[in-house]
Amino acid sequence: MKSYLQNVLANAPCDYAEFRYQEFTSTLLVFDGDGLKDVALNSARGGFVRALVNGQFGVASFEDLDRAAEYLEKAVSLAEVKAGSFGGFAPAEVNVDDVEIDVPRPAHRVDLDEKVAVVSKYNDILLGHDRIPSTDTRYRDSYDYRVFINTEGTAVSVKTPRLGLSLRPLASEGGVVQMAVNNYGGIIGFDHVLGREAEVEELAVRAASLLDAEPVIGGTYDVIADPVLTGIFAHEAFGHTAEADDAARDEKLREIMTLGRRFGSEVLSIVDDATYEGHNGYVPYDDEGLRGRKKHLIKEGVLTGLLHDRETATRMAVEPTGNARALDYRHPPLVRMTSTYIEPGDISFDEMVASVPRGIYARRAKGGTGGETFTFTAEDGFLIENGKLTKHLRDLKLQGNLFRTLENIVAVANDFVMPEEGMGGCGKGGQSPLPVSCGGPHMLVKNVQIGGR
Amino acid sequence: MVVEEILERAGRKADKAEVIFSEYETTSVKFKAGELHQAAVIDGRGAGLRAFAGGRVGYASTTDLGDANDLVEGALAAAKFGPKAEYELPDGTAEYGDVKTFDAAAAKISPEAMVALGEQALEMIMSADGRYVVDVEVDRTVGRTRIANTAGLDRSQDRTGYDFAAIVRRTAEDDIFYHYDYDASISRDFDEMAIVRRLLETGKWADDIVDVPTGKMDLIFDPAEVPTLLFPVITCVNGAYVVDDSSALAGRLGEEVADPRFTMIDDATDGFGFMAGSFDGEGTPARRMAVIEKGVLKSYLTDLATAWRLGTASTGHARRALTQPPSPGASNVIVEPGEKTSAQLIADTKKGLLVLHAAGGSMGNVRSGELSAAAAYALKIDNGEIVGRVKDCIFGGNVFEMLGRRLRAISSDTRRSAGRYMAPTVVVADQTITAKG
């Protein structure tokens, strides 16, 4: 495939061009309260070409690989619709490599009957609980083969086996429905999901216990976020703001996101790390053929970097960071995160709880949206009174302003966790779910708004 | 050609089979920060096969059209472990209405014309307020879907889609104001510059940031945000969640679930929305159907599998994505209007919040009807007057309560949003707002 596409590119009538080729296969299992609902086996393959002509990008996505040359012409003619102002990428590394990410017993090689048996057993354990009439259990494994070549000589390929399992029991009583979630998976072998019976039992009990928890009373609280919520904050609230595609073209935003500016206290360091193995954010080469790497976005409270693709790096005259990612061959690359996390601190979780006179300990996440004003839904929480966890709480919606919240992170614990990803992913520009990871330690944030009834 | 081959091969090995084939071409132009950034074309196609064997069903899909054998073997392998499925597929003899899904003019809009439209929008926004950083996106899609099965059904539908979005951002120290407006349709039946004018009009309050206290007030949903309020309702009437009893509306047909002034209709036969079509994703004829009529729950949304599990007939609400088997979903959704205009309803509001954009509304316990969202762009109303923009506040509650005993009013004027909703302004009384401080 590399040499075929290289031949097509050889006489490309443009200033720069690149091809991506992708083959993708996946197995999807969906269960509900009556058992297995869907079994789907999918395969897709196709190509994507991007051409730069007179400062303008034209792109084309296609499935008929024999017509790659025709689509290159199409991309060129789209770029020629109007001249643009982009002067071309700054020179970057040229990579020639083939990476096959190796995991023991990859899920795409496991028989379908074994997958169905394992996930069915977990779904049955959940439904065995008398307060759990229904579930929303989803399993997907995939094998993703990507090739990238460009007119600068880069030619890389990456093969990635992924696995995701989300177990969601829906506990219900008297018109109240509550959901708990256990996620498993990442870039990891199938055996990773075996032997989880005890955890699934515990998950069922946890979901049912939410029915007995008290709805939280809305207001402003000091909040201890668990590693899942810390990760969601790092990703949704800060991470998206650190993606340079807006800042590169917006002077005012660039003023706010000026390197060297203090955003938080010295306890706060945020990293995006494409080299973090085993999780979905592991990206050996991005979709512009650049090496994935680890970079600090905030170090000890000070902004030290943004996330770039080659275009934003060129516009801002900095080194690219290898963060150009495309959902699949139907989409152009955008500036995206990989594994984003807050680095651990010194104090223990117990010391952190003991330091809070009145607050809330919020656990796990059901979802989140980012930006300057962010909103996350936690699975549950506990009231903290005089340094002790007391009442079990539910229906926690956390909201805050990014900049004030960064300033209000006052302590970070020493218990770093990179949670497993399950079936989720990140959405941006119509491309969702992109495999990413996010995590961190417990952290204490002052003055968080919590919505209630 | 490919459809016949897949169906023929599958029919030999399976008890029955259904093939969906779709192909489309999308052309889009994107402007970023006031400049054309990219013009794109996406040529997509693919086939999906449901194979029924031994009373069970399996699904497989592919984009590789040389691959009929793998597709058939995949669907049969999936059927070995798949769910029970003892329902009949439509034989195509039902009556199908004539629903407009294709517009020849929309199919011909050129990239050059789309670029010119984008430039016109940029010019208009920049000259109105030079502080805005502006993105514009214009897309058009031409496609065709064909569904055929071993019971005799074979139907095709040509389709066009056109959409226009304008997004603005204005950054000041410690405040990033983000605002957008858009529309989508089967044809170019809207005025792009009217969208831009509305964006500028609704954006003009953004400079005056005001506080609201935590507490109760009226919540006014702009028509474009009524879908946020409807999301838990549409989820709860989804047959897939009724059948396993996880919906708050399971077992409640014929009961009053909302105020008698509230009527919600699902209508794939109405060409106002891009979900229009004469048949659904399984070939069942589309219809106009009251879901909630004068507050009373009239019908769930079902496809063949959920209807079979519920012991009813499909309502024609099978939705398809190529990588999954069909599942029930809404088509074009209409909320019937009320008596007073939106302007009168705002003027009648003593203390309220007009929600222009909400975020995160789908994250709560949706199947119990819970809505919990952040007011991403909301305006404070004092004694009938808009006084300014409110930042950082959350609202939430149960939508059946909000559309039930706390429904204050529904406006007489309606507007299309997201290309598939036709909704009035909806006012909910005594809503708890959690604000900063």
Interface residues (C-beta under 8 A of the other chain):
Chain A: S26 L28 V30 D32 G33 D34 G35 L36 K37 D38 V39 A40 L41 N42 S43 A44 R45 G46 Q56 F57 G58 V59 A60 S61 F62 E63 D64 Y71 K74 A75 L78 A79 V81 K82 G84 S85 L112 D113 V116 P133 S134 D136 L170 S172 G175 V176 V177 Q178 M179 G218 G219 T220 D245 D246 R249 D250 K252 L253 E255 I256 R330 P332 K366 G367 G368 T369 G371 E372 T373 T375 F376 T377 D395 K397 Q399 G400 N401 F403 Q449 I450 G451 G452 R453
Chain B: V29 K32 A33 G34 E35 L36 H37 Q38 A39 A40 V41 I42 D43 G44 R45 G46 G58 Y59 A60 S61 T62 T63 D64 D67 D70 G74 A75 A77 A78 A79 K80 F81 G82 P83 P111 E112 V115 V133 R169 R170 T171 A172 E173 D174 D175 I176 Y178 T214 A240 Y241 V243 D244 D245 S246 A248 R309 L322 T323 Q324 P325 S327 A359 G360 S362 M363 G364 N365 R367 S368 E370 S372 A373 A374 A376 K391 D392 C393 I394 F395 G396 G397 T432 T434 A435 K436 G437
